[in-house]
Amino acid sequence: MLRIIITAIWIYVAYRLLTWAFKALGAGSSPSGIDRKSSSTDVNEMVKDPICGTYVLARDAKTLRAKGQTFYFCSDECRKRFLNN
C-alpha cells in the first residue's frame, strides 16, 4: 500500500514539474508591455489588467477580443478606457 502512495506522489510531482516547464518555455513578455493572454487561459489563472495593472482571476475578468488577442480587465471602466485609447 505504501508503494502505491509513494508512486502516486512521484507521478503527481513529475506532472507538476512538466506542466511548470511547458508554461515556462511558452511564457514570453509582450513587446508593448501589455500582458496579452491567449484564449486558452486557465480560468483560475491570475491575469493583469493592461490599464490599471490590477491582477484578477481570468474567470472574473471582463474580456475583450481584439487583434487576435484576448485582453482581460478588472472592471467595465478599465475596458472602456482601453477601447477609447
C-alpha positions as CSV (number, residue, x, y, z in Angstrom):
1,M,0.0,0.0,0.0
2,L,2.9,2.4,0.8
3,R,4.4,1.7,-2.6
4,I,1.2,2.8,-4.3
5,I,1.1,6.0,-2.3
6,I,4.7,6.8,-3.0
7,T,4.3,6.0,-6.7
8,A,1.3,8.3,-6.9
9,I,3.2,11.1,-5.2
10,W,6.1,10.7,-7.7
11,I,3.7,10.8,-10.6
12,Y,2.0,13.9,-9.3
13,V,5.3,15.7,-8.7
14,A,6.5,14.7,-12.2
15,Y,3.3,16.0,-13.7
16,R,3.5,19.3,-11.9
17,L,7.2,19.8,-13.0
18,L,6.3,19.1,-16.6
19,T,3.4,21.5,-16.7
20,W,5.6,24.1,-15.0
21,A,8.3,23.6,-17.5
22,F,6.0,23.8,-20.5
23,K,4.5,27.0,-19.2
24,A,7.9,28.5,-18.6
25,L,9.0,27.7,-22.1
26,G,5.9,29.2,-23.6
27,A,5.9,32.3,-21.5
28,G,7.2,35.4,-23.1
29,S,6.6,39.1,-22.5
30,S,4.8,41.3,-24.9
31,P,7.0,43.9,-26.5
32,S,4.4,46.6,-25.8
33,G,4.4,45.8,-22.0
34,I,0.7,44.8,-22.1
35,D,0.0,41.3,-20.7
36,R,-1.8,39.5,-23.5
37,K,-3.1,36.0,-22.9
38,S,-4.3,33.5,-25.4
39,S,-7.9,32.3,-25.4
40,S,-6.6,29.1,-23.7
41,T,-6.0,30.9,-20.4
42,D,-6.9,28.8,-17.4
43,V,-10.0,30.3,-15.6
44,N,-8.1,30.1,-12.2
45,E,-5.1,31.9,-13.6
46,M,-4.4,35.5,-12.5
47,V,-4.3,37.9,-15.4
48,K,-3.1,41.6,-15.4
49,D,-5.4,44.4,-16.4
50,P,-3.5,46.4,-19.1
51,I,-5.0,49.7,-17.9
52,C,-4.6,49.8,-14.1
53,G,-2.2,46.9,-13.6
54,T,-4.6,45.1,-11.2
55,Y,-4.4,41.3,-11.2
56,V,-7.8,39.4,-11.4
57,L,-8.8,35.8,-11.9
58,A,-9.4,35.1,-15.6
59,R,-12.9,33.7,-14.7
60,D,-13.9,37.0,-13.1
61,A,-12.3,39.4,-15.6
62,K,-14.1,41.4,-18.2
63,T,-12.7,40.4,-21.6
64,L,-12.1,42.0,-25.0
65,R,-11.1,40.1,-28.1
66,A,-9.1,42.4,-30.4
67,K,-6.3,41.9,-33.0
68,G,-6.3,38.2,-32.4
69,Q,-5.7,38.6,-28.7
70,T,-7.8,38.4,-25.6
71,F,-7.4,41.2,-23.1
72,Y,-8.6,40.9,-19.5
73,F,-9.9,43.8,-17.4
74,C,-10.8,44.2,-13.7
75,S,-13.8,46.3,-14.5
76,D,-16.0,47.7,-17.2
77,E,-14.4,51.1,-16.6
78,C,-10.9,49.9,-17.5
79,R,-12.3,48.1,-20.5
80,K,-14.0,51.3,-21.7
81,R,-10.7,53.3,-21.2
82,F,-8.9,50.7,-23.2
83,L,-11.4,51.0,-26.1
84,N,-11.1,54.8,-26.0
85,N,-7.3,54.7,-26.5
